[in-house]
Amino acid sequence: MLGPDDDITLFEYVKKSNREVGPALVGIELGDPAELPGLMERLAASPMTVEPIDPDGPFYRFLI
């Protein structure tokens, strides 16, 4: 999914049980921000359920 210059900066299970199928919070740093549309397309095509977090939203500010 990730490009060669991308990195996972955060990985945290939301629930301690059911880790195999439960939700996780994942932070990704892109080597090139222009690659975001391609990453989003690959994620949409995967079997995972992905919910991007808006950096201007309250949930993002809660995390930081």
C-alpha positions as a printed NumPy array, in Angstrom:
array([[  0.   ,   0.   ,   0.   ],
       [  2.651,   2.498,   1.038],
       [  5.25 ,   3.913,  -1.298],
       [  8.997,   3.473,  -0.761],
       [  9.315,   6.9  ,   0.918],
       [  6.185,   6.583,   3.098],
       [  6.197,   5.538,   6.736],
       [  3.775,   4.458,   9.462],
       [  4.231,   6.961,  12.279],
       [  1.528,   5.698,  14.63 ],
       [ -0.192,   2.353,  15.122],
       [ -2.557,   1.815,  17.994],
       [ -5.349,  -0.678,  18.491],
       [ -8.56 ,   1.061,  19.474],
       [ -9.683,  -1.97 ,  21.511],
       [ -7.378,  -4.35 ,  23.317],
       [ -9.484,  -7.387,  22.387],
       [-10.342,  -8.589,  18.896],
       [ -7.077,  -7.264,  17.435],
       [ -7.321,  -9.504,  14.363],
       [-10.492,  -7.785,  13.116],
       [-10.926,  -4.753,  15.364],
       [-10.229,  -1.102,  14.556],
       [ -6.803,   0.5  ,  14.708],
       [ -5.618,   4.08 ,  14.501],
       [ -2.81 ,   4.383,  11.937],
       [ -0.786,   7.509,  11.2  ],
       [  1.015,   7.679,   7.856],
       [  3.688,  10.14 ,   6.753],
       [  4.019,  10.464,   2.997],
       [  7.401,  11.128,   1.428],
       [  5.597,  13.206,  -1.207],
       [  2.181,  14.728,  -0.386],
       [  1.269,  14.528,  -4.083],
       [  1.045,  10.742,  -3.607],
       [ -2.02 ,  11.036,  -1.317],
       [ -4.627,  10.469,  -4.075],
       [ -2.873,   7.258,  -5.148],
       [ -2.692,   6.005,  -1.574],
       [ -6.381,   6.775,  -1.055],
       [ -7.245,   4.831,  -4.241],
       [ -5.245,   1.804,  -3.082],
       [ -6.897,   1.938,   0.348],
       [-10.371,   2.206,  -1.217],
       [ -9.639,  -0.861,  -3.338],
       [ -8.487,  -2.893,  -0.321],
       [-10.809,  -4.972,   1.878],
       [-10.101,  -2.648,   4.836],
       [-12.556,  -0.037,   6.045],
       [-10.703,   3.284,   6.09 ],
       [-11.882,   6.55 ,   7.617],
       [ -9.564,   9.503,   7.019],
       [ -9.416,  12.046,   9.842],
       [ -9.819,  15.686,   8.805],
       [ -6.904,  17.759,  10.181],
       [ -9.312,  20.662,  10.701],
       [-11.798,  18.569,  12.687],
       [-12.155,  18.217,  16.446],
       [-11.172,  14.541,  16.479],
       [ -7.773,  15.363,  14.981],
       [ -7.147,  18.026,  17.592],
       [ -8.086,  15.507,  20.29 ],
       [ -5.407,  13.119,  19.017],
       [ -2.619,  15.658,  18.84 ]])
